[in-house]
Amino acid sequence: MKRVARYSEAENLRDAIALASLMRTLDAMTKPTLARVQGSAFGGGVGLVACCDIAVASAEAAFSLSEVRLGLIPAVISPYVIAAIGSRNARRYFLTAERFDAPRGSAHRARAHAWWTTRNSMQRSLGILDELLKCGPKAIAAAKDLIAHVAHRPQTSCWPRRPPRASPDSRQPRRGRRALPLSSTSDPRAGPRTKP
């Protein structure tokens, strides 16, 4: 970041566009993303963590949105960081550039419940990966798309006509499909089909 602080306007723009492209790509991946943070993540590093679906930090991990100390602002990473930690926390950390650790039941936790601090970040990461591997890839991609569509919208504006319906193949594993019959109507509120 010290190098970036000395960039010309054209160099800053080129660098910001490249970083924005990286952040957008990471945020929009259809595959689940997991960040495992073991040391310091400052500035753009916090942005990379915020773009991931799940973040696991070791007890030694430290974070800082340190741009303001260099006369910069965290413009490119701001949408992702604000989504991860909330606007109240962003106001504090964008303005103070103070260091913070991963949320531990604090106000962060309510907004960024996908961030965990653990003594054994490798074991926790592997546990999460095991859970992800039990899920259907198409369903994960559809769920990520759903989150992007619904996040930060009032409930009434999310579905103008009716909620989207996923195919049974993306909704449930084979055994689950037999156990959970689909509704016989197009209205998902109608409940499960009953046997004649």
C-alpha positions in Angstrom: 0.0 0.0 0.0 2.9 2.4 0.6 3.8 1.9 -3.1 0.2 2.6 -4.1 0.2 5.9 -2.1 2.9 7.2 -4.5 1.1 6.1 -7.7 0.1 8.6 -10.3 -3.7 9.0 -11.0 -3.4 6.7 -14.1 -1.5 4.1 -12.1 -4.0 4.3 -9.3 -6.9 3.8 -11.7 -5.2 0.8 -13.4 -4.4 -0.8 -10.0 -8.0 -0.2 -8.7 -9.5 -1.8 -11.8 -7.3 -4.9 -11.5 -8.1 -5.2 -7.8 -11.8 -4.7 -8.4 -11.8 -7.4 -11.1 -10.1 -9.8 -8.7 -12.6 -9.0 -5.9 -15.6 -9.4 -8.2 -14.2 -12.7 -9.5 -13.7 -14.1 -6.0 -17.0 -12.8 -4.7 -19.0 -14.2 -7.7 -17.4 -17.7 -7.8 -20.0 -20.4 -8.0 -17.8 -22.7 -5.9 -17.6 -22.1 -2.2 -14.6 -20.1 -1.0 -12.9 -20.4 2.3 -10.2 -18.0 3.7 -7.8 -19.4 6.3 -6.1 -16.5 8.0 -3.1 -17.3 10.2 -1.3 -13.9 10.4 -1.9 -10.3 9.5 -4.4 -9.3 6.9 -4.2 -5.6 6.2 -6.0 -3.4 3.6 -6.6 -5.5 0.5 -6.0 -8.7 2.5 -9.1 -7.9 4.6 -10.9 -7.4 1.3 -9.9 -10.8 0.0 -11.1 -12.4 3.3 -14.4 -10.5 3.0 -15.0 -11.7 -0.5 -14.8 -15.3 0.7 -17.9 -17.2 1.7 -16.4 -18.4 4.9 -13.4 -17.1 6.9 -11.5 -19.0 9.6 -8.8 -17.1 11.5 -6.3 -18.4 13.9 -6.1 -16.9 17.4 -3.0 -15.0 16.2 -4.7 -13.4 13.2 -4.9 -9.6 13.0 -6.8 -7.4 10.7 -6.5 -3.7 9.8 -8.1 -1.4 7.2 -5.0 0.7 7.3 -5.5 2.7 4.1 -6.3 6.0 5.9 -2.9 6.0 7.6 -1.3 6.2 4.1 -3.7 8.9 2.9 -5.8 6.4 1.0 -9.4 5.0 1.4 -10.5 1.4 1.1 -12.7 2.2 -1.9 -12.4 -1.0 -4.0 -12.8 -3.4 -1.0 -15.5 -1.4 0.7 -18.6 -3.2 -0.6 -17.2 -6.6 0.4 -15.9 -5.5 3.8 -19.1 -3.6 4.7 -21.2 -6.7 3.7 -19.0 -8.8 6.0 -18.7 -6.6 9.1 -21.6 -4.1 8.8 -21.6 -0.4 8.3 -21.2 0.5 12.0 -18.0 -1.5 12.3 -16.8 -0.2 8.9 -17.1 3.3 10.2 -14.9 2.5 13.1 -12.2 0.5 11.3 -12.2 2.5 8.0 -11.7 5.7 10.0 -9.3 4.6 12.8 -7.2 2.0 10.9 -6.9 0.2 14.3 -6.0 -3.5 14.4 -8.7 -6.0 15.3 -8.9 -9.7 15.7 -11.5 -12.1 14.3 -15.0 -11.5 15.9 -15.5 -13.4 19.2 -19.1 -13.1 20.1 -19.0 -9.3 19.8 -21.1 -7.0 17.6 -19.1 -8.3 14.7 -20.4 -11.7 15.2 -23.9 -10.7 14.6 -23.0 -9.3 11.2 -20.1 -11.6 10.2 -21.1 -14.9 11.7 -19.1 -16.7 9.0 -15.8 -15.6 10.7 -14.5 -17.9 13.4 -11.5 -17.6 15.6 -10.0 -20.9 16.6 -6.8 -22.3 18.1 -6.6 -24.8 15.3 -7.7 -23.1 12.1 -6.5 -26.0 10.0 -8.8 -28.5 11.8 -11.8 -26.1 11.6 -11.1 -25.4 7.9 -11.0 -29.1 7.1 -14.2 -29.6 9.0 -16.0 -26.9 7.0 -14.6 -28.4 3.8 -15.9 -31.8 4.8 -19.4 -30.3 5.2 -19.2 -28.5 1.9 -18.2 -31.7 0.1 -21.5 -33.3 1.3 -23.5 -30.7 -0.6 -24.6 -30.7 -4.2 -22.4 -28.4 -6.4 -25.3 -27.1 -8.3 -27.3 -26.4 -5.1 -24.3 -24.5 -3.7 -24.0 -22.4 -6.8 -27.8 -21.7 -6.8 -27.7 -20.8 -3.1 -24.8 -18.3 -3.7 -26.8 -16.8 -6.5 -29.9 -16.6 -4.2 -27.9 -14.8 -1.5 -26.6 -12.3 -4.0 -30.2 -11.7 -5.3 -31.8 -11.4 -1.8 -29.2 -9.7 0.3 -30.1 -6.2 1.6 -33.5 -6.1 -0.1 -36.8 -5.9 1.7 -38.7 -9.2 1.7 -41.5 -7.7 -0.4 -39.1 -6.7 -3.2 -37.3 -10.0 -3.6 -39.9 -12.0 -5.4 -42.3 -10.0 -7.6 -44.5 -13.1 -8.4 -43.2 -16.1 -6.6 -39.9 -17.5 -5.3 -37.6 -19.3 -7.8 -37.9 -23.0 -7.9 -34.9 -25.1 -8.3 -35.0 -28.5 -9.9 -35.2 -31.5 -7.5 -31.7 -32.5 -8.6 -30.3 -29.3 -7.3 -32.5 -29.1 -4.2 -32.0 -32.4 -2.5 -29.9 -35.6 -2.6 -31.7 -38.7 -4.0 -32.7 -40.0 -0.6 -34.0 -36.5 0.4 -36.1 -36.3 -2.8 -38.0 -39.5 -1.8 -38.5 -38.3 1.8 -39.6 -34.8 0.9 -42.3 -34.7 -1.8 -42.6 -31.6 -3.9 -45.7 -29.4 -3.8 -48.3 -30.2 -6.4 -48.9 -26.5 -7.1 -46.7 -23.8 -8.3 -47.3 -22.0 -5.0 -44.5 -23.2 -2.6 -46.7 -22.2 0.4 -49.2 -24.9 -0.4 -47.2 -27.5 1.5 -46.3 -31.0 0.6 -48.3 -33.2 -1.7 -50.6 -35.6 0.1 -51.3 -39.2 -1.0 -54.7 -39.8 -2.6 
